Amino acid sequence: MKQLMIAIKATLLLTVLTGLLYPLAVTGLAQVLFSHQANGSLQVVNGKTIGSELIGQRFTKPEYFHGRPSAAGNDGYDGLSSGGSNLGPTNQHLADRVRDDIKKFRAENPTYTGPVPADLVTTSASGLDPHISPASADVQVARIAAARGISADTVRQLVAAHTEGRQYGLFGEPRVNVLALNLALDQSVRK
């Protein structure tokens, strides 16, 4: 009976420590030290939440940069269904989708004649990647400048200003957050 009481007390103590106090302490510290990140890195414009810096979303209008295609959910960009398509390189469905995405890109960007950057026609592992490569942003500049009636140089300056380098100068590749760049476009046009 003595062993049982010790086990019950230890279970209660560990439940309170690891199930209540530790999570509350970590949540409290996160809210104090990293409030923006702890709350999902949400972007708010005029009091309305329009998205997260961490989750890609569909942009289809010609005056906005378009992100990577998404395989998350039936229609893509479904945060509750994060995941890649898991289609292999020899899968005909994947080849057809990439071919169709290239045709769509060419139709939307008729003045661009170079090779289409791979990240504009391939999905990420999560299907929700919010970034594109600087090259993918650059190939869309002419379309966006024409649609907004601004100079291509102005759009390129915004791309350069929103290009993030390698993490810690070492990991990953330079990238552009599509939501942040599109918000900057909207703000620059209003000025």
C-alpha positions, -999 to +999 in steps of 0.1 A: +000+000+000+029+023+008+043+018-028+009+026-043+006+059-023+041+069-034+032+062-071+000+082-068+017+111-052+045+110-078+019+108-106+000+138-093+032+158-087+045+151-122+011+158-138+010+192-121+046+200-130+047+187-166+011+190-175+002+224-160+031+245-146+057+238-174+033+245-203+020+276-186+055+289-180+066+282-216+034+298-230+038+328-207+075+333-217+066+329-254+039+355-251+062+380-233+093+374-253+080+364-288+044+374-289+042+378-327+057+344-334+038+327-305+005+339-320+012+325-355+031+354-371-002+368-383-004+398-406-031+423-397-041+452-420-067+478-409-076+456-379-083+425-401-062+394-401-053+386-437-029+357-433+003+343-416+039+349-427+043+311-422+015+297-443+012+302-481-020+313-496-034+315-531-029+347-551-044+348-586-048+384-595-023+397-620-012+426-598+001+402-571+030+378-569+019+342-571+034+316-548+042+280-552+014+255-562-001+237-532-010+201-528-025+207-493-061+196-495-084+191-525-080+227-537-046+235-522-036+259-495-057+240-469-040+245-435-058+215-420-045+192-447-008+201-449+013+177-469+028+171-503+013+152-532+038+123-527+037+119-565+070+105-579+089+119-608+076+093-632+039+098-622+019+110-652-005+130-630+025+150-617+039+155-652+005+167-664+000+191-635+035+206-640+029+209-678-005+227-671+012+250-645+038+260-671+012+267-697-007+288-671+024+307-661+032+314-698-003+327-704-002+350-673+033+362-681+034+365-719+065+388-721+087+363-702+104+339-725+131+323-703+129+291-683+102+289-656+117+286-622+111+252-607+095+265-575+066+281-595+055+247-608+064+223-580+048+220-546+067+220-513+067+191-488+041+208-467+021+222-496+019+255-477+054+271-483+049+309-480+082+316-499+094+317-535+129+321-548+141+356-558+143+342-594+106+333-592+097+368-580+118+383-608+101+365-636+067+380-624+079+416-622+068+426-657+033+413-652+029+430-619+043+464-631+020+464-661-011+454-640-004+481-614+008+508-638+041+512-620+077+508-632+094+474-633+123+490-613+099+500-585+087+464-583+123+450-584+133+473-556+105+459-535+116+424-543+151+432-533+140+448-501+119+417-492+145+391-501+155+372-470+191+357-470+201+324-457+191+316-422+220+326-399+239+333-432+244+295-436+212+275-439+188+274-468+186+296-499+176+332-503+138+335-504+109+360-507+078+358-485+049+362-510+024+376-485+049+402-471+058+413-507+022+416-518+014+437-487+044+459-495+031+463-531-003+474-518+013+499-494+037+513-521+008+520-545-012+538-518+016+562-511 
